[in-house]
Amino acid sequence: MIKRLTACFLLLLSAGLAHAEKPLIPSPPQLAATAYILMDAHTGQVLVEHNADKKIPPASLTKIMTSYIVAEELKKGAIKETDLVPISKKAWQKGGSKMFVKVGDKVPVIDLLRGMVVQSGNDASIALAEYISGSEEVFAEVMNQQAERLGMKNSHFVNATGWPAEGHETTARDLAILSRALIRDHPEHYNIYSEKYFSYAGINQPNRNRLLWRDPSVDGIKTGHTEEAGYCLVASAVKRGMRLISVVAGTDSDEKRASESQKLLSYGFRYFQTHKVYGSNDILQTERVWGGKAPEVGIAVAKDVYVTIPRGGEDSIKADLIIDGELEAPLKKGQPVGKVVVTLDGETVADVKAVVAEDVERAGFFKRMWDAVKRFVMGFFS
């Protein structure tokens, strides 16, 4: 049973715009980078990509996964921000970027998290990995399990820092998937990525993400650099209710990773927009219920529906409600009964479950018998 949601569709334009011209979208910028991708954080739709599935060394972009797991442990209550983490010799002596903790120090989890995110501290990353899993090697197994769970199909982690190691690799697409999950699942800790400075032991270090200083819409996420990986940056920004995630890997300088990321973000915000088509509380329409105390029930969507469209292209959106047969009581609020398919110029851009908006109890015997007779008669004549 397919029904075109015309009357209640939330984004239909006025009749005067019904024949508006299709928006013009120029070709995306070509970046001086090994691999890159631009993703809408709300919908997961990819707007631009180049070598997005090419395996690359992630360098300190690895710490996005490390911080995600730390945030997961905090959310579950397995650890607390105030827990004091002992610093091992292995953590203290690790080279590269440092938070400058010392062997034997006991440092709060939240300070180590900030030291890892803002200062890109390898020492902080190892200390957190050891605290959560007992060793960095075991923590790497957790990283790989989490990557599989998030749908990161081409990633494999060997350590918690991004220190060069054989088999330690990911892709631009996987990093975008991970970053989207970080923003979606842990907003309470994501704001750390926008902090410009963090001080520990009297040493004040700046965040290496230059875009935090250049563009007020940017609020993260992480830089990375090794000789093999080049200069890399995962950035995210919000404008007019639209959040974009860009991943740029393999540029030749700190300045270049920032400027190339800015090109991607600017292109996305200029030519695309995110629309909230339906909210989870919106009643799309009502449907007949057989054998119920109530004769009808409202149909809603299981979750908010967002789509990414060319800016000004609202009139190209269509939606179909597909009900899986006739509805019979009893029905429970949230029970799936079909789906809503949203298309843009004939291409599916969203496919979500349609659910009943409220409980419908089973009617008494005589009401059910009467409904059965009416249903039989209607079926006979149809």
Helices and strands as residue ranges (DSSP letters): E 2-4, G 15-17, E 35-40, E 46-50, G 59-61, H 62-76, E 84-86, H 89-93, E 106-108, H 109-117, H 122-133, H 136-150, H 172-185, H 187-190, G 191-194, E 197-200, E 203-206, H 211-214, E 218-226, E 230-239, E 242-251, H 254-271, E 272-278, E 285-290, E 296-301, E 305-310, G 314-316, E 317-323, E 327-328, E 336-344, E 347-356, H 365-381
